Amino acid sequence: MKRLLLISYILCVLPFLVSCENELVAPAGATNVQTKEAYGACRTYQYISKTSDVTSYGTAYKDIILVGFREGITEREKQQIVRQSSLYKEIVGEVALDSGPITLVQLKARSTCADVEYLRAQLQRHPDVLFANPAFNTQDSEIAWIGLPNEFLVSIETGTQAQLEALAASTNTRLVFSLSEELHLMSADKNSQGDALAMSNLFNQQAFVISAEPNFIFQAKTSGTGEATTQTMLKGTKQR
């Protein structure tokens, strides 16, 4: 009798265990997002300039995700984190930025833009992951893809640094360093009000900001998979 009761209990609990496998902890800035189905739609990414010109990057590139890990984490620990996803294929390289290194994570073949959004959410719930950002296709014949890191450049009017610092505090973004009194390198992570692209859009809405642009990473088609470089290239690259 006890054995029958135990089997019945397992059968009753099993559906709940299976459903829990697909549950996610919502990343910072998200609301009421807990299941894989909530990430089933592909997000469209846009940049809105200071003059309200819109550059569309389309949906996430299905092969690469750009991941920032906490300082001091080892390569072995990085591997252990990304291997938890069935979408993961391999770590293919690293790009050094002023705000810290970015790890290039390649996804398995036949992954979709919806898979990218799901994996981003999975990674960003991990305490050792600072951010997980997408890459995008490009129509440029010499560039394989462009990636969204955590950095964005902000140009401000003279004498408004206090306003910039207040905006950084309210959006939970960080001033990495200042190239001059007017030009500043900022960064955004999973705890910010949005990623570097969203923060560029938001900063461009502020009266004291002259311009804000993401500091894109890109990979030439002639280079190796992990041989990416960085450049603020928004105005020079035509998107779909």
Phi, psi and omega in degrees: 000315179299324180293320179295320179295321180295316179297318179298320179296316180297318180295326180287324184277332185307313179302325179290324178294319180295317181294328180294335181297330182267359183280146179235150168276129184298133177292162182303135180094346179267156179228136176054042178240112185225349184238161179299325181299331180293340179257015185289338180269144179277129179279143175259132184254136180222150172247132179244114185286176179298329180266013177071016172287138184251127173248121181262133177254001180071210180266172183296139173294132191279356187258334190227141169233139179262121187239133174252126180255159178297154181296136176095353180288141183273165178297323179296319179294322176300314179301317181298324181289309185287334179290348180291342180264138178288347179277343185289135174252301179192162170273124188249357179169181180213140178242128181271122175244168180296330180275353181134167181287149175241129181266131179266116182252122180267139179265164179291157177301149180075009172292157182239171177295330175293323176297321179299314181296321179294315181293323176303314180295319178300312183294319186287349174278350180279133183297338180270358179258124180276323178195159173219109188245157183275168167245170183223152171290160177218151178273356178293126185291344183258353184244129181284315178198160172240142185242147179265107176277200181262359186260148170213147183262134182234126175253128184236164177289151180301134176083015182244020181298325178299323177292322177296316180295323178293320178294320178299318180294319183287334180260357182060039171259171187232137173276109182287305171194167181251127177280334176199185178293337184255336186247126187224141175263123182246164175221153179226140177234194185293342179268356179282173180290344177184176178284182185297328178289313179297322180290326175299316178299316182292316181297326179294344178278351183272137185299323184279351180271125177281317176196154175219130184219140175295147179264081189294150168260142176219158179234126177286148181293339181273352182265170177289168185303317184264005184268065180266159177227176185236144180192140173282106193231019185304312185286340185262002183236124178275131180253166180284000000 
